[in-house]
Amino acid sequence: MEKIKSIILSTPVLGIVARIIYQAAKRLPVIVPFKATYAEDALITNKNISSLFEPDFLNAYQKAVDDGLYVDAAIRWRCHVACWAGSVAIKNKGDFVECGVNKGFISRIVMDYLKFEAREDIKFWLLDTYEGFSEKYLTEEEISVLKQSFQKDNLDASWKMGQYKPVFDIALKAFSKFPNARLIKGIVPETLSLVESDKISYLSLDMNCVIPEIEAISYFWDKLVPGAIVLLDDYAWPSHEAQKNGMDKFASSKGVGILTLPTGQGLIIKN
Ligand SMILES: C[S@@+](CC[C@H](N)C(=O)[O-])C[C@H]1O[C@@H](n2cnc3c(N)ncnc32)[C@H](O)[C@@H]1O
């Protein structure tokens, strides 16, 4: 092999051609076959997703699907993140809060996963109008987008409902086995003071509009215990730039960073 190499390299023309081929080959990308392991919720990847098949997680997820609690039933990675955040937060001994609950999909999965019913020392506060947006706390742009999609889809409900329906009874049923679940029906930020807690370790914001979310994080910030987790469901999604900009500004005023997750969620740890 060495002999052939030295003959080629010592022959001027062959040597030049061999060097060109060698240099070009070095620049070629290494082609690894892409085999998707996860392709839902606008996310496709070939990474190891065995955590998404952990039995406690799968059971909690499947129960919520079977009970029809979803807005979108194919968001396993987002729910996995929420369960992980909950499992970290629960060690910090504070209450849990979600603003933007709808029928309770994500929160019920987190509660089942953590066996929340056995935690008499902490509560899960669940805030929503349970009937869509409040015009009073929407920006002009959000109103215009909602009205456009209302006309486009020719929905028979009010544009303020967005894609939502009145769901309070469904949510009450979804959380009925949890003596420590507290559902607060009404408009955020007007209902924030009804959360009777000054120690919060998990805050999930999922209202799909900027003003109530900024009001909520501002209200709860000083009540978050050290190590508390804030999970922002809409943070890096397209068409939610106002929420991202608002949260970035808030986080920077508090000297914290927001981790952007490929699921579109944002994650803050308060220290
Ligand atoms: C994307 S959904 C929440 C989905 C939920 N996290 C889940 O796991 O299925 C957004 C919710 O925010 C609620 N919402 C929007 N604006 C609100 C406001 N100002 N106050 C209270 N709830 C609001 C809507 O009623 C809706 O149920």
The ligand as an SDF file (V2000), in Angstrom:
LIG
                    3D

 27 29  0  0  0  0  0  0  0  0999 V2000
  -53.4700   26.8550   25.5500 C   0  0  0  0  0  0  0  0  0  0  0  0
  -54.7890   26.8440   26.6640 S   0  0  0  0  0  0  0  0  0  0  0  0
  -54.1030   26.0720   28.0670 C   0  0  0  0  0  0  0  0  0  0  0  0
  -53.7910   24.6190   27.8120 C   0  0  0  0  0  0  0  0  0  0  0  0
  -53.5040   23.8350   29.0630 C   0  0  0  0  0  0  0  0  0  0  0  0
  -52.2950   24.2670   29.7360 N   0  0  0  0  0  0  0  0  0  0  0  0
  -53.4610   22.3530   28.8050 C   0  0  0  0  0  0  0  0  0  0  0  0
  -52.6670   21.6670   29.4580 O   0  0  0  0  0  0  0  0  0  0  0  0
  -54.2360   21.8550   27.9570 O   0  0  0  0  0  0  0  0  0  0  0  0
  -54.8990   28.5370   27.1420 C   0  0  0  0  0  0  0  0  0  0  0  0
  -55.9080   28.8080   28.2270 C   0  0  0  0  0  0  0  0  0  0  0  0
  -55.6850   30.1370   28.7080 O   0  0  0  0  0  0  0  0  0  0  0  0
  -56.9260   30.6410   29.1440 C   0  0  0  0  0  0  0  0  0  0  0  0
  -56.8240   32.1060   29.2430 N   0  0  0  0  0  0  0  0  0  0  0  0
  -56.4870   32.9810   28.2700 C   0  0  0  0  0  0  0  0  0  0  0  0
  -56.4690   34.2380   28.7560 N   0  0  0  0  0  0  0  0  0  0  0  0
  -56.7700   34.1510   30.0750 C   0  0  0  0  0  0  0  0  0  0  0  0
  -56.8870   35.1080   31.1180 C   0  0  0  0  0  0  0  0  0  0  0  0
  -56.6670   36.4210   30.9270 N   0  0  0  0  0  0  0  0  0  0  0  0
  -57.2330   34.6700   32.3530 N   0  0  0  0  0  0  0  0  0  0  0  0
  -57.4310   33.3440   32.5780 C   0  0  0  0  0  0  0  0  0  0  0  0
  -57.3310   32.4030   31.6290 N   0  0  0  0  0  0  0  0  0  0  0  0
  -56.9960   32.7960   30.3850 C   0  0  0  0  0  0  0  0  0  0  0  0
  -57.9280   30.1200   28.1330 C   0  0  0  0  0  0  0  0  0  0  0  0
  -59.2220   30.0710   28.6810 O   0  0  0  0  0  0  0  0  0  0  0  0
  -57.3690   28.7240   27.8130 C   0  0  0  0  0  0  0  0  0  0  0  0
  -58.0220   27.7290   28.5400 O   0  0  0  0  0  0  0  0  0  0  0  0
  1  2  1  0
  2  3  1  0
  2 10  1  0
  3  4  1  0
  4  5  1  0
  5  6  1  0
  5  7  1  0
  7  8  2  0
  7  9  1  0
 10 11  1  0
 11 12  1  0
 11 26  1  0
 12 13  1  0
 13 14  1  0
 13 24  1  0
 14 15  1  0
 14 23  1  0
 15 16  2  0
 16 17  1  0
 17 18  1  0
 17 23  2  0
 18 19  1  0
 18 20  2  0
 20 21  1  0
 21 22  2  0
 22 23  1  0
 24 25  1  0
 24 26  1  0
 26 27  1  0
M  CHG  2   2   1   9  -1
M  END
$$$$
